[in-house]
Amino acid sequence: MEILTINNVWMMICTALVFFMHLGFALLEIGLTRQKNTLNILFKNVFIVTIGLLLYCLVGFNLMYPGEFNGFFGFAGFGLDSPLTADGGLDLAYNEGYTYWTDFLFQGMFAATAATIVSGAVAERMKIVPFMIFAIIYVGFVYPVAGSWKWGGGFLDGLGFYDFAGSTLVHSVGGWAAVVAVCLLGPRIGKFKDGKPQAIPGHNIPLATAGVLILWLGWFGFNGGSVLSADPALTSLTLVTTCLAAAAGGVVCMLVSTAMYKNLDLTMFLNGILGGLVGITAGADQMSPTDAIIIGAIAGAIIVFAVSFVDKLRLDDPVGAIAVHLICGIWGTLAVGLFGNLAGMDQFVSQLIGVACYAAFCITTSFIIIYTLKKTIGIRVSEREELEGLDAHEHGMDAYPDFRLNEH
Amino acid sequence: MKKIEAIIRKSKFSEVKKALHEIGVNFFSYWDVTGLGNEKTGHVYRGVSYSTSDIQRRYLSIVVNDDFAETTVQAIIKSASTGDVGDGKIFVSDVTECYRIRTGEKGGETLK
């Protein structure tokens, strides 16, 4: 009983930390985009957290953890159904690490993250209503079904695929949808001139910095809570690997981007930290500190090349979501087969299969959703709305009514 | 009466202000402006280099009596100069009348 209490308290703290990550995402996204679209991005982020939790309560939790199922798709019924003891109290034998309620809320906080990743990638040009419809379907259906394949005990779990806290299950699931959405949307006006990428600087770098440091703090809960108990050895190791990977990712990204572009770009430094965090997430409990530093460092280097690679493909990703969440998510997932306790050829193959399965499922589902929206209600704002800002046209409000708006 | 408008470097503002106070110009208006010029500043953002010709400057508007205009202009030139391109410009124009709102009186006396 006392152990359960300790475990459960830790899990609730982690739940709160993961909730805090939504603020981090919101600040990062508005910081790296222009002032005229700030309110629109904040609106999307607030919508995702609120609707995400409600959907996870209504269907998500029981889609993701259906109990015994065929390994591909299971559903344990609508709403929450807490296990009860004979005298009507909450059955604490549910799990030794947490109660039923904590389990729901912790997983619910994760669920909304996948759609938040897409929000950053489509920023400054996607209509709000189709985005909301997309978010509802993706968070309510796609994410939990995809999650059930591994965390719900589905077929990938049986294959030996390993994803500790979601390099693939959360970050790549969001990342794949981001790629599809960006392809179907097209770049922002002015992003590519004669095929060459142009800089569209973000309007508030201090907020972007706060966002990344808040995300790092949130990751203490994201990875720390994924231990699913307060196991002293595992939780502390996980926090160490998480932080070392973040630090290594940031430093290496800073060094590589400075060497390549001859300037000390803080936004790259920040993306490098996130790349390190996403990279370590798949194997945070399986790595030694040295492994974690190597994984983070490689993720940091990947970020620099991935950002320019995405530009070369003429994909417009204002906040670097594809580089951070998709490409580093894939790297982190594969790294479980290369470093740490599970390293080995068999594991590497399992990881590859996992990455491929999620790619196929997420690309297909997000394409169907977004393509249907594009052909019916349209997904892109008009040219005038885009130039004058989504805040004014989609919301009729200003994020900063007292500040002058610059023309760009 | 003359209106002296000066566009100066923001970094020179406190020196100009001090120089104007020293010659007895205690009242004037100023605001921050963005302009375009020959000077280009190089930037790199997320691996993409770009340059901007937007220039941030401070705009001063000072109204003085005719016999004081040259002193004021010289004070600004002396205090705002760095010798590099981009130090700014000064424009002098005639002002036909001046009123003090509180008392309704008009003329050069209101500037003192």
Interface residues (C-beta under 8 A of the other chain):
Chain A: P197 Q198 A199 I200 P201 S257 M260 Y261 K262 N263 D265 T267 M268 V304 V307 S308 D311 G320
Chain B: H43 V44 Y45 R46 G47 V48 S49 Y50
